[in-house]
């Protein structure tokens, strides 16, 4: 167990030690409402203080259209896991350009799932010493694993994530009951499919138990240095 500030110092120290001739691509994975986005936001300033430009992105900017996301039914766990995101676009627009021999020209998002339409964002140019902080679910799937230079899995119990989601999403989803229904029918079973198939905690460089964000517990995984560059 460590204090939140110690967690941030530890993760920043791990990230800045990674030497690449291209931006360091960091995946911050974990279940819905585990605390991925908050962690990504917290890491940005200390990385910048180390002289590293930060690129922020989320898997939420790479959704599939609703006709694809919900083709198995809006409550389908399989649909959530298999159909939610456009991984080809994530690779081609963001991860590959920032990787080995990449152009450094990237898009941080290609789709607005709320409007159910493509975005019209400008193509941006990255600096070679930048750090990409990309948060989202299912980031350690097999088809994405080789594109990350450092990986963090943020875990929390499902009861904890449901409780957080009830506070966060009740207005958007219409009620606390609707939040719990979606989590119990779609999101949690979808995560369990992901855990069984991809074993993300075993793939991650660092696992952060975030049940108590003020006093997280950190577990080291496999060293990032073993990953191909």
N, C-alpha and C positions, 0 to 999 in steps of 0.2 A: 504494500500500500504506500502511496506517496501523495503529496499535495498536488493540486492542479498545476501550480507553477513549475513543480519539479517534472511533471509529465511533459509539459511543453518544452522545457529545457532539454530533457532527454531526447525527445523526438527531433527537435531542431538539430541537436548535436549529431544524431544519426544521419539525418538528411544531408547536412552540409559536408559530411565526410565522404559522401558518394561522389566519385569523380567520373564524369562523363563528358564527351566532346559535344554534347547536346543537352537540352534541358532535362533535369531530373524529373521523371514522371511519377508522382506519388498517388497511389490509390488509397482512399479512405472508405473502406467497405463496412458493411454491417446491416442489421435489420432496420426496418422503418422505425424512426423515433429513438434509435439507440444513442444519437448524439454526434453523428458524422459531420453534419454541416457546421455545427458549433465548433467542433475540433478544427476543421479546416479553416474557419474564420480566425480562430485563436492562433493558429500557426503562422498566419500571413505576416503579421507585424514583426515577430522576432526573426523570421527568415529575412525580411527586408532589412532589418537592423544588421544582419550579417552581410549585407550588400548583395542579396539575391533578389532579383525581380521575381514577383509572384504572379502566376497565371491561375485564376480561379475558374473552375468549371464544375459541372454536375451532370450525372447521368440523366437528370431531369430535362436537360436540353437536347436529349437524343431519343425521346420517345418515338414510338411508332404512332401513326394515326389511329384514332379510336376504332375504326373498322377492322384493323389488325389486332389491336390490343384486346378487344372484346369479342373476337370471332368465336371463341369457345364459351362465351357467356361472361357477364360482368363479375360473377362470383367465382370464376374458375381459378383455382390455384395454379394449374398447368398454364393457363393463359397468362397469369401474372408472371410466372417464371420464364416462360418460353417466348411470349409475344410482346412484352411491354416495350422493349427498346431496340433501336436500330444500331446494332453493334458494328455493322459495316461502316455506317456514317461516322460513328465514334472513332473508329480506327483511321479512316481515310481523311477525315476533317481535322482531327485533333491529335491522336496518339502517334500516328506514323510521321506526320510533318515535324513533330517535336522529337523524334527518335533518330536512330543512326541514319546518316545520309539524308535526313529530312530537309525540307525546304525552309523550315521555321515559320512558314506562313500557315495560319490555322484559323479555324472557327471554334469559338467556345460553346456554341449551340447551333442547332439546325432546325429545331422544331419546338413550337409552343403548344404544349399539350392542353393548356386551358382554353386556348382559342382553336385548338385542333387544326393548326395550319403551320406551314413552314415559316421560319423566321427570315428576316432580311438583314442579318448582321454583316458588318464589313469584315473582310479578311484582315487579320492582324499579323504583325511580324513580331516574333519572339527573339529575345536575346539568348545566346547559347548558354549562358550561365543561369538562366531562369529556373524556377521550380514550378511545376504544374501541381496544384492541389486539386484533385478531382474526387468529389465525394459521391456516393450513391450505393444502391443495392446491386448485388450480383456482379461486382467488378472483378472478382477473382475466378470467373468462369474460365474454362480451358481456352476459349478462343481469344481471351483478352490477356491471359496471364503473362505472356512474353513481352507485352508492351509496357509493363510497369518496371520502374527501377527501384521502387521501395513501396511496400504495402503494409497498411495498417488495417486491422479488423477491430471494429468497435463493437463489443458485445454487451448485451443487457438482457435480463430475463424478459420473457414475453409479457408477464404481468406488469413489469416496469414500463415496457414500451407501450402497452395498451393504455396504461394510466397517463403517460405523457401525451399520447395521441388524443385521448379524450379531452384533455385541456387545450391542446393545440388545434385540433381539427373539428371540434364539435360545431362551430359556427359554419365552417365550410361545408361539412357533410350534412348538416341539418339537425343533428342531435347526438348526444353521447351514445345512445343505443345504436345509431347507425355506424358510428365509428367502431364500436365493439363488434358489430356484426361483420363489417368488412374485414377487420383484422382477423377475426376467428374463422371466417369462411374463405378468405382469399389470401391475405398477406402472410399470416403465420404459416398456413399449410404450404404456400409458395416458397417461403424461406426454408421450410423443412425439406422440400424437394431440392433446393439449392445446396443445403448442408449435406444431404446424402450423396448428391452427384459430384459436387465440386470440392467439398471439404475445405472451405475457405480458411478456417482457423489453422489448419495444418499448413496452408500455403503462405500465410501472412508472415512478414518479417517481425511484426509486433502485434500482439493481441492486447487490447485495452478493455478491461472489465469496467464498464461505465455505469453500473447500477447506482453508484454514488459518485457523481461527477466531481465533487469536491475532494474525494479521496479515492482516485482510481487505482486499480491494480493492474500492473503491467507484466506481461509474460512475453519473453523473446521467442520468436519463431526461428525459421531457417534464415541464415544470413543473406542479406541482399547481395553481398559480394559474390555469391555463387551463381547469381542470375546472369545470363548472357547479356552483353551490351550491344 
